[in-house]
Amino acid sequence: MNYSKKALWLACNSEFGERLAEITKEHISLAKELTLNGKCMTARDRETIMTHIETLRQERDGIISLFEENRSEA
């Protein structure tokens, strides 16, 4: 999803900023694990990680969209 720079800035500088940083760190860690160890993992393990990454993306998008919507109301 594409968000405006302003919505990203507002979200990162809000009460959700720390959670967004945590989501980013966890997402990077999981993606790195898939990249480095994906061939050694079972299909079920890969699917579990991909599902968790998608959950993180949805949470991130939900947070940022709060600020995108607020911007359009102003």
MDTraj code that builds the backbone (N, CA, C; nanometers):
import mdtraj as md
import numpy as np

residues = "MET ASN TYR SER LYS LYS ALA LEU TRP LEU ALA CYS ASN SER GLU PHE GLY GLU ARG LEU ALA GLU ILE THR LYS GLU HIS ILE SER LEU ALA LYS GLU LEU THR LEU ASN GLY LYS CYS MET THR ALA ARG ASP ARG GLU THR ILE MET THR HIS ILE GLU THR LEU ARG GLN GLU ARG ASP GLY ILE ILE SER LEU PHE GLU GLU ASN ARG SER GLU ALA".split()
xyz = np.array([
    [0.0836, -0.1175, 0.0000],
    [0.0000, 0.0000, 0.0000],
    [0.0883, 0.1241, 0.0000],
    [0.0492, 0.2227, -0.0736],
    [0.1225, 0.3485, -0.0781],
    [0.0529, 0.4513, 0.0098],
    [0.1322, 0.5119, 0.0956],
    [0.0807, 0.6153, 0.1841],
    [0.1571, 0.7443, 0.1590],
    [0.0951, 0.8547, 0.1936],
    [0.1616, 0.9832, 0.1776],
    [0.2752, 0.9943, 0.2791],
    [0.3725, 1.0763, 0.2457],
    [0.4845, 1.0998, 0.3371],
    [0.4338, 1.1591, 0.4682],
    [0.3333, 1.2432, 0.4584],
    [0.2785, 1.3068, 0.5779],
    [0.2150, 1.2036, 0.6705],
    [0.1393, 1.1097, 0.6141],
    [0.0768, 1.0056, 0.6959],
    [0.1834, 0.9201, 0.7640],
    [0.2885, 0.8865, 0.6912],
    [0.3982, 0.8092, 0.7505],
    [0.4641, 0.8870, 0.8632],
    [0.4897, 1.0146, 0.8400],
    [0.5539, 1.0981, 0.9405],
    [0.4664, 1.1098, 1.0644],
    [0.3375, 1.1355, 1.0440],
    [0.2456, 1.1482, 1.1571],
    [0.2375, 1.0178, 1.2365],
    [0.2296, 0.9058, 1.1674],
    [0.2209, 0.7763, 1.2350],
    [0.3468, 0.7474, 1.3158],
    [0.4620, 0.7726, 1.2568],
    [0.5887, 0.7448, 1.3247],
    [0.6109, 0.8359, 1.4441],
    [0.5536, 0.9536, 1.4414],
    [0.5714, 1.0496, 1.5499],
    [0.4515, 1.0537, 1.6442],
    [0.3696, 0.9512, 1.6384],
    [0.2525, 0.9425, 1.7257],
    [0.2799, 0.8406, 1.8361],
    [0.1763, 0.8112, 1.9114],
    [0.1861, 0.7084, 2.0150],
    [0.2099, 0.5696, 1.9553],
    [0.1924, 0.5556, 1.8236],
    [0.2146, 0.4278, 1.7560],
    [0.3570, 0.4122, 1.7029],
    [0.4370, 0.5160, 1.7163],
    [0.5714, 0.5144, 1.6595],
    [0.6565, 0.3991, 1.7074],
    [0.6536, 0.3730, 1.8369],
    [0.7347, 0.2637, 1.8917],
    [0.6885, 0.1291, 1.8370],
    [0.5576, 0.1113, 1.8257],
    [0.5054, -0.0153, 1.7722],
    [0.5442, -0.0311, 1.6252],
    [0.5399, 0.0765, 1.5486],
    [0.5815, 0.0689, 1.4085],
    [0.7282, 0.0277, 1.3970],
    [0.8129, 0.0789, 1.4868],
    [0.9543, 0.0398, 1.4869],
    [0.9691, -0.1080, 1.5214],
    [0.8913, -0.1560, 1.6164],
    [0.8948, -0.2980, 1.6531],
    [0.8502, -0.3857, 1.5363],
    [0.7447, -0.3451, 1.4691],
    [0.6954, -0.4200, 1.3532],
    [0.8043, -0.4279, 1.2467],
    [0.8708, -0.3167, 1.2212],
    [0.9766, -0.3130, 1.1206],
    [1.0892, -0.4080, 1.1565],
    [1.1335, -0.4042, 1.2805],
    [1.2432, -0.4915, 1.3238],
    [1.2048, -0.6388, 1.3118],
    [1.0841, -0.6715, 1.3551],
    [1.0397, -0.8099, 1.3484],
    [1.0252, -0.8556, 1.2033],
    [0.9715, -0.7700, 1.1193],
    [0.9549, -0.8024, 0.9776],
    [1.0902, -0.8288, 0.9116],
    [1.1872, -0.7441, 0.9396],
    [1.3211, -0.7613, 0.8824],
    [1.3830, -0.8922, 0.9307],
    [1.3683, -0.9213, 1.0589],
    [1.4233, -1.0438, 1.1150],
    [1.3632, -1.1677, 1.0486],
    [1.2316, -1.1673, 1.0317],
    [1.1653, -1.2813, 0.9681],
    [1.2041, -1.2946, 0.8208],
    [1.2109, -1.1827, 0.7500],
    [1.2489, -1.1865, 0.6088],
    [1.3930, -1.2368, 0.5941],
    [1.4799, -1.1931, 0.6836],
    [1.6196, -1.2390, 0.6804],
    [1.6269, -1.3887, 0.7057],
    [1.5489, -1.4362, 0.8018],
    [1.5464, -1.5792, 0.8308],
    [1.5013, -1.6593, 0.7094],
    [1.3993, -1.6111, 0.6417],
    [1.3528, -1.6797, 0.5203],
    [1.4599, -1.6803, 0.4124],
    [1.5286, -1.5685, 0.3967],
    [1.6314, -1.5570, 0.2938],
    [1.7482, -1.6503, 0.3219],
    [1.7927, -1.6515, 0.4454],
    [1.9119, -1.7292, 0.4797],
    [1.8839, -1.8775, 0.5022],
    [1.7671, -1.9086, 0.5574],
    [1.7387, -2.0471, 0.5969],
    [1.6177, -2.1086, 0.5278],
    [1.5594, -2.0378, 0.4345],
    [1.4365, -2.0843, 0.3709],
    [1.4467, -2.2210, 0.3054],
    [1.5611, -2.2487, 0.2448],
    [1.5782, -2.3780, 0.1769],
    [1.5874, -2.4935, 0.2752],
    [1.6274, -2.4645, 0.3982],
    [1.6404, -2.5680, 0.5010],
    [1.5121, -2.5889, 0.5793],
    [1.4157, -2.5008, 0.5609],
    [1.2905, -2.5065, 0.6373],
    [1.1902, -2.5967, 0.5672],
    [1.0977, -2.6464, 0.6473],
    [0.9864, -2.7202, 0.5891],
    [0.8896, -2.6203, 0.5273],
    [0.8070, -2.6676, 0.4394],
    [0.7067, -2.5809, 0.3763],
    [0.6147, -2.5210, 0.4828],
    [0.5863, -2.5977, 0.5842],
    [0.4987, -2.5499, 0.6919],
    [0.5652, -2.4355, 0.7688],
    [0.6943, -2.4477, 0.7967],
    [0.7666, -2.3411, 0.8663],
    [0.7712, -2.2138, 0.7823],
    [0.7972, -2.2289, 0.6531],
    [0.7988, -2.1120, 0.5644],
    [0.6621, -2.0450, 0.5614],
    [0.5585, -2.1244, 0.5543],
    [0.4224, -2.0705, 0.5501],
    [0.3880, -1.9991, 0.6807],
    [0.4325, -2.0533, 0.7923],
    [0.4092, -1.9899, 0.9219],
    [0.4751, -1.8520, 0.9269],
    [0.5980, -1.8441, 0.8800],
    [0.6692, -1.7160, 0.8792],
    [0.6023, -1.6185, 0.7837],
    [0.5643, -1.6637, 0.6665],
    [0.4982, -1.5757, 0.5694],
    [0.3643, -1.5246, 0.6242],
    [0.2927, -1.6094, 0.6942],
    [0.1665, -1.5676, 0.7545],
    [0.1904, -1.4616, 0.8619],
    [0.2957, -1.4804, 0.9406],
    [0.3280, -1.3823, 1.0446],
    [0.3703, -1.2492, 0.9818],
    [0.4472, -1.2547, 0.8748],
    [0.4866, -1.1324, 0.8040],
    [0.3631, -1.0599, 0.7523],
    [0.2697, -1.1324, 0.6965],
    [0.1476, -1.0706, 0.6443],
    [0.0666, -1.0063, 0.7573],
    [0.0621, -1.0713, 0.8731],
    [-0.0070, -1.0146, 0.9891],
    [0.0585, -0.8832, 1.0317],
    [0.1920, -0.8807, 1.0322],
    [0.2646, -0.7586, 1.0659],
    [0.2350, -0.6478, 0.9648],
    [0.2321, -0.6830, 0.8374],
    [0.2013, -0.5838, 0.7338],
    [0.0619, -0.5254, 0.7533],
    [-0.0331, -0.6106, 0.7851],
    [-0.1700, -0.5633, 0.8062],
    [-0.1781, -0.4702, 0.9262],
    [-0.1067, -0.5046, 1.0339],
    [-0.1061, -0.4175, 1.1512],
    [-0.0437, -0.2824, 1.1164],
    [0.0699, -0.2853, 1.0462],
    [0.1366, -0.1617, 1.0039],
    [0.0440, -0.0772, 0.9178],
    [-0.0180, -0.1398, 0.8194],
    [-0.1078, -0.0667, 0.7300],
    [-0.2267, -0.0077, 0.8048],
    [-0.2776, -0.0823, 0.9037],
    [-0.3893, -0.0330, 0.9825],
    [-0.3526, 0.0923, 1.0610],
    [-0.2326, 0.0912, 1.1169],
    [-0.1870, 0.2075, 1.1926],
    [-0.1693, 0.3273, 1.1002],
    [-0.0983, 0.3086, 0.9915],
    [-0.0692, 0.4210, 0.9014],
    [-0.1979, 0.4740, 0.8381],
    [-0.2906, 0.3857, 0.8067],
    [-0.4147, 0.4309, 0.7430],
    [-0.4963, 0.5223, 0.8340],
    [-0.4799, 0.5100, 0.9646],
    [-0.5476, 0.6021, 1.0563],
    [-0.5065, 0.7458, 1.0280],
    [-0.3820, 0.7658, 0.9946],
    [-0.3299, 0.8989, 0.9708],
    [-0.3552, 0.9452, 0.8280],
    [-0.3657, 0.8535, 0.7348],
    [-0.4018, 0.8883, 0.5974],
    [-0.5458, 0.9379, 0.5955],
    [-0.6332, 0.8706, 0.6684],
    [-0.7732, 0.9106, 0.6741],
    [-0.7881, 1.0451, 0.7445],
    [-0.7128, 1.0653, 0.8526],
    [-0.7185, 1.1925, 0.9239],
    [-0.6762, 1.3074, 0.8329],
    [-0.5793, 1.2830, 0.7485],
    [-0.5287, 1.3852, 0.6573],
    [-0.6377, 1.4279, 0.5594],
    [-0.7164, 1.3311, 0.5104],
    [-0.8200, 1.3653, 0.4123],
    [-0.9377, 1.4390, 0.4763],
    [-0.9539, 1.4250, 0.6086],
    [-1.0628, 1.4936, 0.6774],
    [-1.0290, 1.6389, 0.7094],
    [-0.8990, 1.6694, 0.7089],
    [-0.8563, 1.8053, 0.7485],
    [-0.8879, 1.9083, 0.6446],
])
top = md.Topology()
chain = top.add_chain()
for i, resn in enumerate(residues, 1):
    res = top.add_residue(resn, chain, resSeq=i)
    for name in ("N", "CA", "C"):
        top.add_atom(name, md.element.get_by_symbol(name[0]), res)
traj = md.Trajectory(xyz[None], top)
